[in-house]
Amino acid sequence: MKTATVGRNDPCPCGSGKKYKNCCLGKDEPVISAQGAAEASETLRRALEKRQFDSMEEAQAFLEQQTQQQNRKALDDFHGLSPEQMHHLLHFPFTSPQLVRFPEVLDSAPTAPLLTLFELLTGAIGTQGLKPTAKGNLPHEFYEDSFLRAFPLVLNEVPPEPYIEPEKACRNCYTWRTLVHFAGFLGLAEVEPIAKERLCHQYRVRALPLLGQTVQFQLSE
């Protein structure tokens, strides 16, 4: 009997919420919990008990139906979302209004350091314009210089490191472009490192009010 066919871009049958190609495709031992695997196997075993199929096509259709049911089952690990819903939330958030909404107009004027910098950037560019890079972007140095002019005291808040100067650390933010360094800058969340080990990157994240205004999850209680 064949197993159900899963497309590369379909939700992974293991229930991770990721695409199959980014999860268990090509892995000899899919990364799923032993408990989850046992539950999935037991569910399939019960579904197949005393069932007979007249053709391989009928068996294939039955297995695909069982896979779809598993992918649509709410999971506590996903706060009540199903693997299928989590898949859409992770990979298609802007086309999944039933799960999350991004209002075009906010109820109140947002406040964030980004807006201050944006005003400074537009003022610095002025009517003369600015020569972009070959890819059409503003030069990194322009962003970096403008940011340091706007927030000169930020250098005092950079933890001292023996191998990098505070100014260089600030300028590196424009190279890293990660949530850790820009969540607070965008006014969306406060990110606090909690790991003492230098190479262990763990953070405590606290959402700010602006996050709730700009990203609205349509989830039932």
N, C-alpha and C positions, 0 to 999 in steps of 0.2 A: 504494500500500500504506500502510495506517495504521501509525503507531508505537504501541508498547505503551502502554496507558492506565495512568497512575500517579496514585493517589489523593493528595489533599492531605496526608494524615497518614501516607502510606507513606514508607519510606526513600527518599531521593533517589537516582535512578539514577547520579548522578555519583560515588557512593561516599563521600560526606562523612560519612555516619552521621547526618546531620540529617534532619528531616522535609522532604519535598518542598516544602511551603509556606514553610518557613523557609530554603530554599536556592535552588534553581534555578527555582521557579515564577514565571512572569512576567518572567523575565530574558531579554533578547535574546541575551546572551552569558553563559551559566552560568559561575560562578566555579569552574573546575576546571583542573587543570594540563594543559598541552599534552600531556605524556606520557601522563597518565591518559586523556585524551580519545582520543588516537591508539590506545592499547591497546584501549579499549572498542570503537572503530570497527573495528579490525582483527579483534577477536574476533567481532564480529557479522558482518563480511564473510565470514570463514571459515565461520561457521555457516550462512550463506545460500548458499554456493557449491553449485551444481548441485541446489538444492532447488526443488521446484515445489509450489505450493499449489492446491488445488481450489476454495478459497473464501477470502474475506476473513477469515472467522471462524477458519479453520485457520491463516492467516498471523498473525492477532492472537494466537492461543493460543501459537504458536511463539515469537513475540517476547516475550510475557510470561514464558514459560519461560526464555528466555535472560536476561532481566532478573533473574529470581529467582536464577538460577545465579550471575550476577555479584555480586548482593547477598549471596550466601552464601559467597563466595570469601574466604579469609583474606588479609589485607593486612599487609605488614610495618609500614606506617605506623600501624596499629592494634594493634601487638604481637601479631599472629596472630589478631586478631578479624576477623570479616567486617563489612561495612557494616551488615548486618541486626542483628548482635549489638551493634555500637556504637550503633545507633539505639535498641535496647532499653535499653542501659546508660545512655545520656544522658537518655532520656525516660521510661523505666519501670523505674528501678533497684529499687524496692521490690516489684515483681511479676516480677522476673527472677532467681529464686534460683539458676538455673543459671550465672549470671554473677557475682553479688555477693550476699553475705549480711550481714545486720545482726543480730548476736546480741542477744537480749533480756536475757541475763545474761552478764556478763563473768567471765573466769577470776579476775581480781583486782580489788580496789577501785580505781576510777580516781582519779587525782589531776589536778586542773586548777584554774586560778584561778576558773573559773566556779562550781565547787562551793563555794569559800570565799564568793564573793559571794552565792550562793543561800542559804547558811546565814545570812548577815547580813541578807539581804532578808526571809527568813521570821521572823527574830528581830525585825526592825524593825516588820514588820506586826503581829506579836503576835496576841492574841485579839480586839483591837478592830477588826481589818480595815482596809481602806484604800479610799477612794472611787476607783473607776476612772474613766477617761475615758468620753466618750459612746459609744465603740466597744467598751468593756469592757476596755481595756488599762490597765496601770499607767502613771501619768504619767511622762514622760521624766525630769522633774526628780528623781523618786524614785530611779530607776535611777542617774542621774548622781551625785547626792549620795552615795548608798550606796557606789558604786564608788570615789569619791574618798576617802571615809572609810576604806574597806577597804585601798586602795592609795595612800596619800598621796605616797609617794616616786616614783610613776610620773611625776609632773610634772617630776622632774629628768631623766628619760630622753627627754622630748619635745624633738626638735631645735628650736632657736630659729628663729623666723620673724618677720620685721619686721611682718607684717600680721595675725598671730593670736597670742594668748596661749596658753601651754601648757595652761592649764585649759580654754580654749575648744576647743583641738584634741582634748583627751581627751573632752570632752562631745560633740563631733561624731561620735565613734565610734558613738553610739547613733542617729545620723541616717543615716550612710553604710550601716551594716549590710552590709558586704561581707566576703568571705573574707579579703581582705588584712588587715583590721583585727581579725578575730575568730578566725582559725585558731589563733593562739597562745593567745588568751584561752580558747578551748575546749579547749586542751591537745592539739590534733590535729596541728599542724604549726608549724614556724618559718618565717616569711616575711620574707625580707631584700630590700630594694630594691637593685637593682644598676645601675640607669640613673642617670646623673648629670644628664641633662636633666630639668628640672622637669616638663614635660608628657609625658615618655616613661615610662610606667608599666610597668617590667619588674622582675620579682622572682625571687629564688631561693627555692624551697620545699623544705624538708626535713621529711619525715614524722616524727612522734614515735610512740613505742610505742603510745599510746592509739589512734591512727588504725588501726593494724593489728588492734587488738582489736575496734573498733566497726564497721569496714568490712572484710569479708573477701571478696576477689575469688575466684571459683571458676573460675580459668583454668588450662588445661593448659600445661605447660612446652613 
